[in-house]
Amino acid sequence: MTNSSHQNGVFAPAPAEAVVIACEDDRLVSETTPLLPDKNVAKLTQNKDAIGLAFMALSALLFSAMSIFVKISGATIPFLQIVLARSLIQFVLGVAGCYYVGVLPWGPKELRGWLLARGSAGATGLALYFYTLVNMPLGDGMTIFFTGPAFTAVLAHLTLGEPLTVPDVAASFLCIVGVVLVSRPTFLFPPHDAHGDSHTTAALAALAGAFMSAIAYCVVRKVGGRCHFMVHVTYFGVMSTLFSAIGVYCTESLRWWTVRETITMLGVGVTAFVAQCCLNKGLQLAHAGPASVMRNLDIVFAFIAGVLIFDELPTSTSILGASLILACTVGLGLFKWHKGRR
């Protein structure tokens, strides 16, 4: 069968000699591609990584702002309503963004299964994350949620065939130790130093949310550059709206929001949408290791916001656990980056 390409809705035959294959670093090469890339190609790759990391850092800052709005809203609004409002705003802006950049919101036909999986995993992780933010100190909840890179290393090995190294396994184990130190469950810590059952439940929700986010990360890497990042954002919004709407209908009753609540809910949706755009674009441009390092800036921002805005002073075990998780995830990302550059 003759190879073909699709441009502007018209199928045009591709030259028979243009045999194109995909490399591991997402480059496309053909029979006429030099075996050794020149300096311009290497410089272009470095620039691509730098831009991707900048997008990841910006997404971390915006996600932290979103978390602040969620924490404020959660004082008077049930968390599933916050999820629904955030998801509706993301869905509407995602569809508008797709048409603005000239791509179809539902994406290529051959990738829709993957996009549905990415949206479903992201939606489930989002609901668990919002529950955690409402029921735990901001820094503690975000720290546990950001054990995701440890899960990503294992899932990437199982689903994408990426190697699972000794540092991957060690980082995963130490992250779990850090989670225990942050959550301080009653069955391990003395009563005077342990949190209640609600805090432990929120910590388990954060851990489950981290696992779901790892699934979403792996799907985004699987799809790669074959789909515009705005389509990822739209699918996330669609599935999250569907899931949260069902949850609100079954468990809660809606009411009119006050002006202050409306402003904070809009803040949740807008910051989350822009952050999602930056996150998906960054994941497509940067390698997984350095990208996960930049995402961990959220933890630093969260502890600062918790102290300055919500008067949530971290305990010594929280600081120790957060430091352990941060060191593991950052160290793992840097290790993979260094290994990949050799």
Backbone torsions as a table, in degrees:
resi	resn	phi	psi	omega
1	MET	NA	138.2	-177.4
2	THR	-74.5	135.0	175.9
3	ASN	-64.7	148.6	179.9
4	SER	-143.6	158.8	175.5
5	SER	-126.8	157.8	-176.5
6	HIS	-120.1	117.7	-179.9
7	GLN	-135.4	126.9	176.6
8	ASN	56.1	34.9	176.5
9	GLY	80.0	3.0	-178.2
10	VAL	-116.6	129.7	177.5
11	PHE	-84.2	126.1	-179.6
12	ALA	-123.5	135.7	-179.5
13	PRO	-66.0	140.1	177.4
14	ALA	-95.5	149.6	178.6
15	PRO	-57.4	139.5	-177.3
16	ALA	-63.6	-29.5	-177.3
17	GLU	-81.0	-8.2	-177.2
18	ALA	-83.5	67.8	177.6
19	VAL	-79.5	114.6	-173.6
20	VAL	-114.9	134.8	177.3
21	ILE	-127.9	160.6	179.8
22	ALA	-101.2	132.2	175.5
23	CYS	-88.2	171.5	-179.8
24	GLU	-66.6	-26.8	-178.4
25	ASP	-95.3	22.7	174.9
26	ASP	71.7	9.8	175.0
27	ARG	-83.1	152.8	174.9
28	LEU	-105.7	128.6	179.6
29	VAL	-126.7	153.4	177.9
30	SER	-129.1	-172.7	-177.9
31	GLU	-64.6	-23.1	-177.3
32	THR	-95.7	0.9	-179.7
33	THR	-76.1	132.4	177.3
34	PRO	-59.8	145.3	-179.8
35	LEU	-67.5	-33.7	178.1
36	LEU	-111.1	118.5	-179.3
37	PRO	-65.8	145.0	-179.5
38	ASP	-81.3	177.2	-176.1
39	LYS	-64.7	-32.4	179.9
40	ASN	-64.5	-39.4	178.3
41	VAL	-65.1	-42.9	179.4
42	ALA	-62.7	-41.4	179.4
43	LYS	-66.0	-38.7	178.6
44	LEU	-63.6	-39.5	178.5
45	THR	-64.2	-42.1	178.1
46	GLN	-63.5	-42.0	178.0
47	ASN	-62.8	-38.9	178.3
48	LYS	-61.7	-44.4	178.1
49	ASP	-63.6	-42.5	-178.3
50	ALA	-63.6	-43.3	178.7
51	ILE	-64.8	-41.3	178.4
52	GLY	-61.4	-41.8	179.0
53	LEU	-67.0	-34.6	176.6
54	ALA	-64.7	-41.5	176.3
55	PHE	-62.0	-40.2	-179.5
56	MET	-65.6	-41.3	178.7
57	ALA	-64.5	-41.8	178.3
58	LEU	-64.8	-38.9	178.3
59	SER	-63.4	-37.2	178.6
60	ALA	-62.1	-43.3	179.8
61	LEU	-64.9	-42.7	-178.4
62	LEU	-70.7	-37.2	176.1
63	PHE	-64.7	-34.4	176.2
64	SER	-65.0	-41.6	176.2
65	ALA	-62.1	-40.5	176.7
66	MET	-60.6	-41.5	-179.4
67	SER	-62.8	-36.6	177.3
68	ILE	-63.7	-45.5	178.0
69	PHE	-62.7	-39.0	178.2
70	VAL	-63.0	-44.6	-179.4
71	LYS	-61.5	-41.8	179.3
72	ILE	-67.3	-45.4	-179.0
73	SER	-65.0	-36.7	-176.2
74	GLY	-65.0	-13.2	178.3
75	ALA	-68.9	-25.8	-177.4
76	THR	-130.0	-12.8	-175.2
77	ILE	-119.9	132.9	176.7
78	PRO	-58.2	145.0	-170.4
79	PHE	-63.7	-32.7	-179.6
80	LEU	-67.0	-31.6	174.7
81	GLN	-67.1	-35.3	176.4
82	ILE	-65.6	-42.8	177.2
83	VAL	-60.2	-44.3	-178.9
84	LEU	-63.1	-45.8	179.7
85	ALA	-62.5	-44.7	178.9
86	ARG	-60.7	-41.6	-176.1
87	SER	-70.5	-40.6	178.5
88	LEU	-62.2	-44.0	178.7
89	ILE	-62.7	-42.3	-179.6
90	GLN	-65.8	-39.6	179.7
91	PHE	-63.4	-48.6	-178.8
92	VAL	-62.7	-47.5	179.8
93	LEU	-67.7	-31.6	178.6
94	GLY	-66.1	-45.2	178.1
95	VAL	-63.2	-43.8	178.3
96	ALA	-62.0	-40.8	179.0
97	GLY	-64.6	-37.4	178.3
98	CYS	-62.3	-45.6	179.7
99	TYR	-68.8	-30.8	178.9
100	TYR	-65.9	-41.9	-179.0
101	VAL	-87.3	-4.3	174.3
102	GLY	83.8	32.1	176.8
103	VAL	-122.0	155.2	179.1
104	LEU	-77.3	133.4	-176.0
105	PRO	-62.9	-28.1	-177.7
106	TRP	-87.7	-3.8	172.5
107	GLY	73.7	176.5	178.8
108	PRO	-62.7	145.3	-175.5
109	LYS	-59.7	-40.6	-175.4
110	GLU	-72.3	-11.1	-178.6
111	LEU	-108.8	-0.1	-172.9
112	ARG	-66.1	-32.3	176.1
113	GLY	-63.0	-44.4	177.9
114	TRP	-65.2	-39.2	-179.5
115	LEU	-67.2	-37.1	175.7
116	LEU	-64.9	-40.3	178.2
117	ALA	-64.4	-42.5	178.7
118	ARG	-63.0	-44.1	179.6
119	GLY	-64.6	-40.5	-179.2
120	SER	-67.3	-44.4	178.8
121	ALA	-64.2	-44.1	179.3
122	GLY	-64.0	-39.3	-180.0
123	ALA	-65.2	-43.4	178.5
124	THR	-64.7	-44.7	177.9
125	GLY	-61.9	-36.9	-179.7
126	LEU	-64.1	-46.3	-179.7
127	ALA	-61.2	-43.3	178.5
128	LEU	-64.5	-38.7	-179.7
129	TYR	-65.6	-44.5	179.9
130	PHE	-65.3	-38.2	175.4
131	TYR	-59.5	-41.8	179.5
132	THR	-63.9	-46.1	-177.6
133	LEU	-61.3	-36.2	-178.1
134	VAL	-74.1	-29.7	-170.8
135	ASN	-110.8	4.2	178.0
136	MET	-136.3	158.8	169.5
137	PRO	-55.2	143.7	-172.0
138	LEU	-56.4	-48.3	-178.0
139	GLY	-65.2	-42.4	-179.3
140	ASP	-63.5	-48.6	-177.9
141	GLY	-62.0	-43.6	-179.3
142	MET	-69.1	-33.7	178.9
143	THR	-62.7	-46.4	179.1
144	ILE	-64.5	-41.4	179.8
145	PHE	-61.1	-31.3	-176.5
146	PHE	-88.6	22.2	163.9
147	THR	-78.6	1.8	-178.5
148	GLY	-50.4	-42.9	179.9
149	PRO	-56.8	-32.4	177.4
150	ALA	-66.6	-41.7	175.3
151	PHE	-66.7	-37.0	-178.9
152	THR	-61.1	-39.7	-179.7
153	ALA	-60.8	-42.7	-179.9
154	VAL	-70.3	-45.6	-178.7
155	LEU	-66.0	-37.8	178.4
156	ALA	-63.5	-33.6	176.0
157	HIS	-67.3	-41.7	-175.9
158	LEU	-77.0	-33.9	-173.0
159	THR	-105.4	-32.7	-176.7
160	LEU	-108.0	-3.8	179.3
161	GLY	76.3	14.7	177.9
162	GLU	-73.5	145.7	-177.0
163	PRO	-65.5	141.9	175.5
164	LEU	-105.9	109.1	-173.6
165	THR	-95.9	171.4	176.0
166	VAL	-59.7	-43.5	175.8
167	PRO	-59.2	-34.0	176.8
168	ASP	-60.4	-49.2	-178.7
169	VAL	-64.8	-43.3	-179.6
170	ALA	-63.4	-42.6	179.7
171	ALA	-64.5	-39.0	179.0
172	SER	-62.6	-44.0	-179.8
173	PHE	-65.1	-46.1	-178.2
174	LEU	-66.6	-31.2	176.2
175	CYS	-64.3	-40.1	177.4
176	ILE	-63.6	-40.3	175.5
177	VAL	-60.3	-42.5	177.9
178	GLY	-62.5	-38.3	177.5
179	VAL	-61.7	-42.5	179.3
180	VAL	-62.3	-41.9	179.9
181	LEU	-65.5	-37.3	-179.5
182	VAL	-74.1	-44.4	-175.3
183	SER	-78.9	-28.5	179.2
184	ARG	47.0	65.4	-178.4
185	PRO	-65.8	152.5	-174.9
186	THR	-66.9	-26.1	-177.2
187	PHE	-80.4	-5.6	178.8
188	LEU	-117.3	-27.5	-175.2
189	PHE	-110.8	151.9	176.5
190	PRO	-58.4	150.6	-176.1
191	PRO	-54.2	-37.1	-177.6
192	HIS	-73.0	-14.3	-177.5
193	ASP	-117.6	3.1	-176.6
194	ALA	-104.1	155.6	174.5
195	HIS	-88.4	165.6	179.0
196	GLY	-76.4	179.9	-177.4
197	ASP	-64.8	-34.8	-179.5
198	SER	-64.2	-38.3	177.6
199	HIS	-66.5	-40.8	178.5
200	THR	-65.2	-40.5	177.5
201	THR	-61.8	-42.8	178.1
202	ALA	-63.7	-37.6	178.5
203	ALA	-65.4	-40.9	177.0
204	LEU	-65.2	-36.2	176.8
205	ALA	-64.2	-40.7	177.9
206	ALA	-63.0	-39.9	-179.9
207	LEU	-65.7	-42.7	177.0
208	ALA	-65.1	-38.4	176.9
209	GLY	-63.6	-36.5	177.3
210	ALA	-63.4	-40.0	178.1
211	PHE	-64.0	-42.1	179.5
212	MET	-67.1	-36.1	177.5
213	SER	-66.6	-33.5	176.9
214	ALA	-64.5	-38.9	175.6
215	ILE	-61.1	-45.9	179.6
216	ALA	-61.2	-41.4	179.1
217	TYR	-60.3	-44.8	-178.4
218	CYS	-65.0	-37.4	178.8
219	VAL	-66.5	-41.9	177.9
220	VAL	-60.7	-41.9	178.2
221	ARG	-66.7	-35.2	178.4
222	LYS	-64.1	-45.2	-179.9
223	VAL	-69.8	-38.4	177.4
224	GLY	63.0	-142.2	-177.7
225	GLY	-86.5	9.0	-179.7
226	ARG	-74.6	-8.6	-177.8
227	CYS	-140.0	136.7	-179.9
228	HIS	-63.1	141.6	-176.3
229	PHE	-61.6	-26.8	180.0
230	MET	-65.7	-28.2	177.1
231	VAL	-68.2	-39.9	175.6
232	HIS	-57.8	-44.6	-179.3
233	VAL	-61.5	-41.9	-178.9
234	THR	-66.0	-45.2	179.2
235	TYR	-62.8	-39.0	176.3
236	PHE	-58.8	-46.2	179.8
237	GLY	-63.9	-41.0	-179.6
238	VAL	-62.4	-52.4	-175.6
239	MET	-68.2	-37.4	179.7
240	SER	-68.5	-38.5	175.9
241	THR	-61.9	-44.7	-179.3
242	LEU	-62.5	-50.1	-176.8
243	PHE	-64.1	-46.4	-176.6
244	SER	-70.4	-34.3	177.5
245	ALA	-62.8	-41.9	176.6
246	ILE	-62.9	-42.7	179.6
247	GLY	-63.4	-43.4	179.0
248	VAL	-64.3	-42.4	-179.1
249	TYR	-62.4	-38.0	-175.9
250	CYS	-83.4	-25.0	-169.7
251	THR	-123.0	-19.6	-170.9
252	GLU	-136.3	167.1	175.2
253	SER	-118.6	129.5	-179.7
254	LEU	-76.2	152.4	175.1
255	ARG	-142.7	165.1	177.2
256	TRP	-71.2	139.5	179.0
257	TRP	-88.9	153.8	172.8
258	THR	-75.6	171.0	179.2
259	VAL	-60.7	-43.5	-179.8
260	ARG	-62.6	-43.4	179.2
261	GLU	-64.6	-38.5	178.7
262	THR	-63.3	-41.5	179.8
263	ILE	-64.1	-44.7	-179.5
264	THR	-67.0	-36.1	178.4
265	MET	-67.7	-38.9	174.7
266	LEU	-63.7	-37.9	176.5
267	GLY	-61.1	-40.9	176.3
268	VAL	-58.7	-49.7	-175.0
269	GLY	-67.6	-45.2	-175.7
270	VAL	-69.4	-47.0	179.8
271	THR	-64.2	-36.8	178.9
272	ALA	-66.1	-39.8	-179.5
273	PHE	-63.9	-48.8	-179.1
274	VAL	-64.8	-39.4	178.9
275	ALA	-63.8	-40.4	178.2
276	GLN	-63.6	-40.2	177.2
277	CYS	-60.5	-47.4	180.0
278	CYS	-64.8	-39.7	-179.1
279	LEU	-63.0	-50.9	-177.4
280	ASN	-66.2	-38.1	177.5
281	LYS	-66.4	-41.9	179.1
282	GLY	-63.8	-40.0	178.9
283	LEU	-63.7	-34.1	-179.9
284	GLN	-74.4	-29.0	-175.9
285	LEU	-93.4	-39.1	-174.5
286	ALA	-97.7	155.3	174.7
287	HIS	-71.8	154.4	-171.1
288	ALA	-59.7	-39.1	-177.0
289	GLY	-62.9	-61.8	178.1
290	PRO	-59.3	-33.5	-179.9
291	ALA	-63.8	-42.7	179.6
292	SER	-66.3	-30.6	176.5
293	VAL	-63.1	-46.5	-178.8
294	MET	-65.9	-34.7	179.2
295	ARG	-63.7	-26.6	-178.1
296	ASN	-73.0	-5.0	171.8
297	LEU	-60.4	-23.8	177.2
298	ASP	-54.0	-40.3	-177.0
299	ILE	-61.7	-44.7	179.0
300	VAL	-62.2	-48.0	179.8
301	PHE	-60.7	-38.1	-176.3
302	ALA	-67.0	-43.4	179.4
303	PHE	-65.8	-38.0	177.8
304	ILE	-64.0	-45.6	179.5
305	ALA	-65.2	-39.0	179.7
306	GLY	-60.9	-40.5	-179.6
307	VAL	-73.7	-47.9	-172.6
308	LEU	-76.9	-34.8	-172.8
309	ILE	-101.8	-43.2	-172.6
310	PHE	-108.0	3.9	178.4
311	ASP	54.5	41.7	-179.9
312	GLU	-101.6	91.6	-179.4
313	LEU	-78.1	122.8	-178.7
314	PRO	-71.0	146.5	175.5
315	THR	-80.2	170.1	180.0
316	SER	-64.4	-38.4	178.6
317	THR	-69.4	-33.8	176.2
318	SER	-63.3	-44.7	179.0
319	ILE	-63.4	-42.2	179.0
320	LEU	-64.5	-45.5	179.5
321	GLY	-65.5	-42.5	178.5
322	ALA	-63.8	-40.7	178.6
323	SER	-63.5	-39.2	179.4
324	LEU	-65.5	-45.3	179.3
325	ILE	-64.8	-44.4	-179.5
326	LEU	-63.2	-42.6	179.8
327	ALA	-64.5	-39.8	-179.1
328	CYS	-67.1	-48.2	-176.8
329	THR	-69.2	-41.7	177.6
330	VAL	-67.2	-44.9	179.3
331	GLY	-61.1	-40.1	179.1
332	LEU	-64.5	-42.3	178.5
333	GLY	-63.7	-43.1	179.4
334	LEU	-67.0	-37.1	178.3
335	PHE	-62.2	-46.1	180.0
336	LYS	-65.5	-38.3	179.3
337	TRP	-64.7	-46.9	179.7
338	HIS	-63.0	-41.7	179.9
339	LYS	-63.8	-38.2	-179.9
340	GLY	-71.7	-23.2	-178.8
341	ARG	-85.0	-14.4	-178.6
342	ARG	-75.6	NA	NA
